[in-house]
């Protein structure tokens, strides 16, 4: 995919969509009993604590998407 023709806003939304997908995959990893890659969790972190952090991140990214004209899935309105 050639990103050079995308506006800054569209690139931002694309990056946020990628981050949202990464967070949702991490939630699935935690729910499956594994520690997700790409996050600063330690083996001592309880799954509930990891899920709480990931859910806050997910809500923040969804809010940023909405603030930039996209819905929670990242689709432009």
Secondary structure by P-SEA (a helix, b strand, c coil): cccccccaaaaaaaaaaaaaaaaaaaaaaaaaccccccccccccccaaaaaaaaaaaaaaaaaaaaaaccccccccc
